[in-house]
Amino acid sequence: MHQDAVLIDGETRSIEGVRLRARRAAAGFAAMGIGEGDAIGLLLRNDFAFLEASLAAVHLGAYVLPLNWHLTADEVGYILRDAAPQVLVAHADLLAEARAVVPPGTALLTVPTPPRMQAAFGLGDTICAPPPGDVVWDGWCDGFVPWDAPPRPMRATMIYTSGTTGRPKGVRRHPATEAEAAANRALFAEVYGVRSGMRAYVGGPLYHASPNAFARFAIGSGSLLATEARFDAERLLALIERERITHMVMVPTMFVRLLKLPEAVRQRYDVSSLEWVTHTGAPCPLEVKRALIAWWGPVLHETYGGTEVGAAVHCDSFDWLAHPGTVGRPVAGTLLRILDEAGRDVPPGTPGEIYVRCPAYADFTYHNMPEQRREVERDGLVTCGDIGYVDAAGFLYLCDRKRDMIIVGGVNTYPAEIESVLVQHPAVRDCAVFGVPDPDFGEMVMAVVEPADPDVTEDALLAFLDGRLSRQKHPRRFRFQAQLPREESGKIFKRKLRDPFWQGAQRAI
């Protein structure tokens, strides 16, 4: 069992070694002229360089700009032009595709794609080695004396989010005040269970807000931080047993994959070390969460929020079992309102747009888009474009993303509700539900299914939905696809499935 270590795909380095490399990198970035308020771009999978560069930015008061490495080269180029980082740190194979879109004047630091990552993603040796002339991360860092100046006011990670409409927008927070920083530490203890000596696992890519922030807290507070470039359900169970993992951050798709392991496999591993497992990122199907609590015990915690608003709502296992389907109640000090299209509060049980403000996060603007920042605010509260409702006890329930909502003949239909039922069918490994154009009703419900059983039929799935969902919510079209496009977190790229149906349509979603 490793102590005071960072463990990535079986490779181990000491936490102190990662911190030392981060201080060397901070000195190197400073020599480039990077300082407070500047940006450092990262096009990296989960790797040591990601953590080292992120911690280096903390020393300098610079923003970390993590790029989703699943994006196309054009999408990466747009973000780099908009954010204008002074330097981009990238894995060699990812940079091979993105090099042509890196703006002139942006310095490049290349990280060799390690063999463990090559094997996980089926990459060739040639594309994973830095080409001649590239400045290589490890050697570059080692050329600097570690940074020893006092830390500057810390900036948060600047993550680009598509929000509710249009081009991706960079969420750029103001430097946190001492009160906001203290509130943020308290919030991570409340929502993620952060404590000294915890043994943490980050399930998901570090370019996402929640895994990113949790990883930084784990390096600062824990005795172990483990992550991996690609999730594997049984490998995680073995890691929990071997390393006595206590705290984890995950997404519901990972729960589905864990529960679809054979019972004999699941029972083979000791998971009794788990104290606190926080999930976020998408609604969790009711039966999936019940089954995981029955297996792991009442260690599951859920948080709702977003890049703009942070972790604003929290629910432990006991509250969830008493209020199945809830994502919880607002964390300490957080204001939450459910508003209709006119900005009026709606009564309990009525869906509307969710607006929140959590004092544990500094305020933000959208980089280069202040006018769009104003569009998401009402009376000081901010929306991420989600639809939900609260019950009489103040527990929040999610319906879906506003932009994902399907309007069938004027009736609002929420894909997440349909997906949560479909995925319970034993022949469904995963699914994505969305609206497609319909000449009579405007939109119809379509489901793309990744089957666990290749013989599953549309009729069998419709029969399964009978009695579980009203007929108006049943998909009118099905498509079976061997593999859905997804991130390493398991989250499905629904846009890639939906957009072709709307090309040329009079109304786009």
N, C-alpha and C positions, 0 to 999 in steps of 0.2 A: 504494500500500500504506500503510495507516494505521499510525501509531506512537503508543504511549501513549494508546490510545483504547478506548472502549466502543462497539461497533457493534451496533445492534438493528434488524433489518429494514431495513437501509440507512441508518438515521439514526445520526449519529456525534456523540459528545461526548468530551471529553478525560477520562482517568482522574482527573486532578487536579480537573476541574470536578465530577465525580460525588462525589469525596471532599469538596470544599468544600460542595456542597449537603447532603451527609450531616452535616457539622459544624453547618450552619445548622439542619437538622432536629433534631439532638441538642439544640441550645439551645431550640428550640421545644417539644420533648417535655419537657425539664426544666422549662420554664415551666408545663407542664400538671401538674407534680408527679410525672412518671414518673422512677423511679430504679431502683436495683438490685433485681432480682427481679421487677419489674413486667413487663407484657406489652404488646406493640404488635402489633395484628392487621393482616394484609395480605390483601386480596381483590383480587389483581392478576394479570394475565398477565405474561409476561416483558417488563419495561419498566424504564426508568431509575429510576422511583420505587421499584420493588421493591428495587433495589440501594441506593439512597440511604437509604431507611428502615431497611434491614437494617444498614448500616454505622453509622447513627445509634444504633441499639440497642447496638452494640458499645461505643461511647463511654460509654454510660450504665450498662452492666452489666445491660441489660434483655433479656428474652426476645423473640425474633421469633416471631410466631404466623402462619405462612403457611397460608391456607385454600385447599383444592382448589376452584377456581372452577367445577368441573363439578358440585359437590354441589347438591342441592336447597336451597331457602330454608330448609326445616325442618331439614335437616342442618347448614347453616351456623349457624342459630339455636341449635341444641344446643351446638355447639362454643363459640360466643361466650358463652353463658350459663355453660358449665362453666369456660372459661379466664378469663373476665371481664377482657379487655384494657381498658386505660384509653382507647384510641383505636383506630379502624379506618381504615386508608388503603385506598381502593377505587377501581377504575375506575368511571366514571359509569354505564356500561351494566350492570355487575355489581351495583352498588349499587341500581340501579332495582328489581331483583328482590329484593334482600336487605334493603332499608331497613326493611321492616315487622318483621323479626325481630331487628334490632339492639337489645340491651337498653337500657333507660333509663340514662342516665349515661355511656354510651360515646360519646366525642367522635367526630365524623366528619370526615375530610379526603378530598375528592374529587379524583381525577386524571382530567382529560378523556381519553376514549378517543381515541387519535391516529388520524388518517386512514389511516395504513398498517395499523392494526389493524382499523379499520372495513372496509377493503377485504378483508382476509384472512378476516374472519368474516361478511361480508355484513350489517353492522349499519347501521341508519339513523342519520342525523345527529342527530335529536332526542334519542334515548336516550343518545347518546355525549357530550352536552354537560351539564355540571353545571347543575342547576336553580337558579333565583334563590335566594339565601340560603345556598347551600352554601359552605363554606370550601375554596378551591381550593389544591391542593398547592404548585405552584410559587410562587404569590404569597405563600402562608403562609410557606414556607421563607425567601423573600427578605426577610421582615420581621425576621429575627433575626441578631444578630452571631454569627459562627461560634464554636462551642464550642471552648474551649482548655484545659479542665481535663484533668488526667491521666486516661487510660482507667481505668475501674473493672474489677474482676474480670469476665471475659467469661463470659456465659451462652451456651449453644448455642441453636440454633433449636428451638422447642417444636413438634414436628410431631405431629399426631393420626393415629394408626394404628388400624385395626380389630383388629389382632392376630389371635388365633385365634378369639375369640368376642365377641359382645355389641357394645355401643355403642363408638364411637371413643374412644380413650384418648390423653391428651396425655403425650408422653414428655418429662419435665422433668428435665434433668440438673443436678447440683450444679455450682457454679463449678469450672472446671478448676484444678488445682494447677499450679505451674510445671513439675513433672515430667510431668504429663499433657499439658500444652500442648506441651512439647518432643517428647514421644512422638507426639503427633498430627501435628506438622509432619513428623517423620521418616516416619510412616506414609503421608502424602500424597505424599511423594517416592517411596516404595517402590511404592505401588499406582497412583497417578495420574501419576507422573513429574514432579510439580511442580518447576519450576526457574525461576531468574531469567530474565526475558526471553522466556518462552514465549508463543506466540500461540495463544490458547485458544478453543475453540468448545464451548458448552454445548448439547447436543442434548436437550432435555426441559424440562418446566416447572420453574421455580425453587421451587415449593412442595414438590417432592420432595427428600429428604435429600441424595442424592449430587450432583445438579446444583447444589443450593443451596450446599453446602460447597465444591465445586470452584470455583464462581464467586467466592466470597469469597477463596479462595487466588489465583485468577487476577488479581483486581484488585490484590492485595497484591504479587504476584510477576511478573506478565506485562507485556508491552508491548501486548497486545491481548486483549480479551474480546469475543467475538461470540456472539450468541444471536438467537433469533427467536421470534415468538409462535406460529408454525405451521410444522412441518417440511415441507420439500419436497426430494426427493432430488436432482434435478438442480441446484436452486439451491444446495444444500450443496456439490456438486462445483465449481461455479463460484466459490463463496466460498473454498474450500480453495486453488484455483489463484490467485485474485486477491490474497488476503491472506496467502498462504503459511502457512496454519494448521499448527501443529506438534502440538498436544495437543487431544484431544476426549474428551468423556464422552457416551455414547450408550446406546441400548437396542436389543436384537436386532431388534425390528420395523423399525427404521430400516435395518438391514443388509438385511433382506428386500426393502424398497422400493428400495434402491440396486441390488441385484442383479437386480431385475426391470426395470430400465431396459434399453433395447436396447443391445447391445454397442457399436454405433457411438457412442451417447451417452456411455457409460462411458469409452470410449477417447479421447473428445474433450478430456478435462480432465487436467491435470497434478496428481497428488496426491503427488508425490515429497517434498514438504515434511513429510509426516506422520512423526512420531517415536513417538507414544504415543497409542493410542486405547483408553480403558477403557470396557468395557460392563458393565452390571449391570441389576438390575430383573427379569429373567426368564431362564430357561434359553435358550441359543442352539442352534438345530438344528445338528447336526454338519455337514451338507453346506453350510449357509449360512456357518458359520465357516471351513470349509476354503476355500470359494470366495473369501471376503473376504481371507484371508491370501494366497491365490494372487494376488489383484489388488493389494492394498496392501502386501504384504510382512509380515514378522513383527513388526508394530507393535501387534497386538491384545493387550490385557491384560484379564483378567476379574477381578471381585471379587464375593465373596458376603458378605452381611451383612444388616443391617436397621436400621431406625430405632432399635431398642433396643440393638443390639450394635455398630453401626458397621461399617466395612469390615474384616472379620475374616479373610478368606481371599483369596488372590491367586494368579493364574496367568498366566504370560507365554505367548507364542505357541509357544515351543520346548517347554515342559512340556506344553502342551495337545496339540501334535502327537504327542508321545510317549505321552500318556495321553488320547486323544480322549474328550470328554464331561466331563472333570473341570472343577471350578471352582477347583481349586488346593489349596494347603496353607496352614495357618494362618500369618499374618504374625508378625513377630518378637514374642515374648512372649505370644502368644495361646494360650489353652487351648481345646481342642475335644474334646468327647465325644459319642458316639452312644449313646443310652439307649433301653431298651425301656419299656413302660408302667409297669413296676415300678421304674424308675430304675436298672436294671442296665446296665452296659456290654455292648454286643453285639460279636461277633467281626467282623473285616474281611469286607466283602462283604454284611453283613446290614443291611437298612434299619432305621432307628430315628429317633427325634427328635433333631435337632441342637441341642446346647447349647454355647455359647462364652462366653468372657470376654476382651476385648481391653483391655490396660492403657492404650491410647492415648486412651481415652474415660473421662470422669468417670462415676461411677455415676449412676443415675437412679431416679426414682419415677414412677408414673402419677399425674398431677395429680388430686387428690381421690379417688384409688382405690388407696391403699397396699396393700390386701388383694389386689388383682389383680397387683400387682408381685410379691408373694410367690408367687403361683401359677405364674409363669413361671420361677422360679429353682430350681435344684438344686445344692447344694454350692457356691454362689457363681457358678455359670454360668447363663446366661440363654438361653431359646429364643424364636425368632420363630415357632414353629409349623411349621417345615419338616421334611420327611422326607428322609433321605439316608443314604449309607454311605461308608465309607472303604475304599480298597484296601490291600493289604499294604504299599505304599510310603507310605501316609499321605495320599494324594490323596483329596479329598472329591468325591462325586458327588451331585447332587440328584435326588430322585424327584419330589416335588411338595409343595405346601402340605398340611399335615395336614387342614385344613378342606376342601380341594379333592379330596382322595382319594376315589375311588369304591369302594364295597364291594359287589361283585357276588357274591351267594351266599357271602359270607364271604371272598372273595378281594380283596385290595387291588389297585386299578387306578389308575394315575397319569395324569391327563389330559395333563400336559406331554409325556410320552413319545409319546402319540398325536398331539398337535398338531404335534410336531416332525417327524413323518413326513408327515402330511397336507399341511402347508404346502409340502412339496417337490413336490407335484403341480403341473404348470405351469398348470392351470386353477383353482388355489386361490390367491386373493390373500391371504387370512388365514382363521383359523378359531378357534373356541372349543369345547373339549370339557368336558363336565361330566356329573354324574349326575342322573338324574331318577327319580321313584318307579316301582317295578315291583312288581306284586302277588306275583310268584313269587320273585324274587331280591332284593327290597329296593330295589335300584337297577339301572338299566341305563345304558349309555354312550350319550350323545347328542352329536352334532357339529352346530354351526351354522357354515355355510361362507359366506364372502364370495367369490363366484366371480370369477375373472378372465375366464372364458369362460362366458357365460350358458347355453350348451348342455351344460355338464358334468352328468353324471347320478350318482345314488347308486351304481348298479352299477359305473360307471367308477372311482369312488373306492374301493369295496370291492375291486375287482380290483387296484388299485394297492397297497392295504394287504397283500394276500396275499403272503406271503413276506417281508414287511418287519415285520409284527407278528403275534403269535399270534392266532388267531381269537377267543379270549376277550376280547381288547382291541379288537376291531372295534366301531365304533358300531352300535347296533341301530336308532337313529333319526337321520335327517339333516334339517336344515332349511337352505334356501338363502335368504340375506338380502343385499340389494344393498349394505348398509353396516352394519358392526358398530359398536355404541356404543363409543367409545374416547376416551381423553385425547389431548392434543396430542402427547404422547410416542409415541403409537401403541399404548399399552397398552390392552387391551380391558377394558371394564367387564363382567366376566363375571357379576357379581352381578345386573345388570339383565337378563341373558338367563336366568339360572338361577332366580331367585326366583319368577317366576310359576308354575313347575311345582311348587313346594313349598308354595304357599299352600293351607292347609287340610289338608296331609298330616300324618300322625301324627308324623313325625320331620322336623325342619327341619335344613338344613345351612348 
